[in-house]
Amino acid sequence: MAYYALHELHILPHELMKLTSRERAAIYAMIAVRVEKEKREQSRNKGKRR
């Protein structure tokens, strides 16, 4: 999660750790939703190429 926050959302690790546990949980939940959506899109695109 921290890797994704850093590379995709440009949130530095020390900034992430300054957030409250609820704020971090919200960020992690949003990342999980986005990653799942990206996986579905990749699999959908992979099926179209065949």
N, C-alpha and C positions, 0 to 999 in steps of 0.2 A: 504494500500500500504506500509506504513512504517513497519507494522508487517511482511509482506512478505520480504521486503528488509532486515530486521534484521535477520529473521530466515532462510531464504533460500539463501540470497546473502551475508549475514554477513556484511552488511553495518550498522554501528552504527547510531543512530538518529542524533547525532551532525555532523557526516560526511555527512549524507544526507542533512541536513540543510545548510551545507557549500557550496553545489553545487549551480550553477546558476539555475535560474528557467527553462531555456532550458534543462540543464542537468537533472534536476529532472523530467521534462516532458518526456524526452527520457527514463529514467529509469522506470517511471510509465507506459509508453506505452509498453515497453518490458515486464514488469511484467504482464500487461493485456493480451498480446499475449500468454505468457507462461501459465497463469492461464486458459485461454480459451482452449488451446491445451490440458492441463491436464484434463479439464472437458470432452472434447470430447473423450479422451482416456479412462477415467473412464466409460463413458456411453457405449462406444464400448465394453469394457471388461465386463461390467455388462450384456449386451445383450448376450455375448458369454457363460456366466455361466448358463443361463436359458435353 
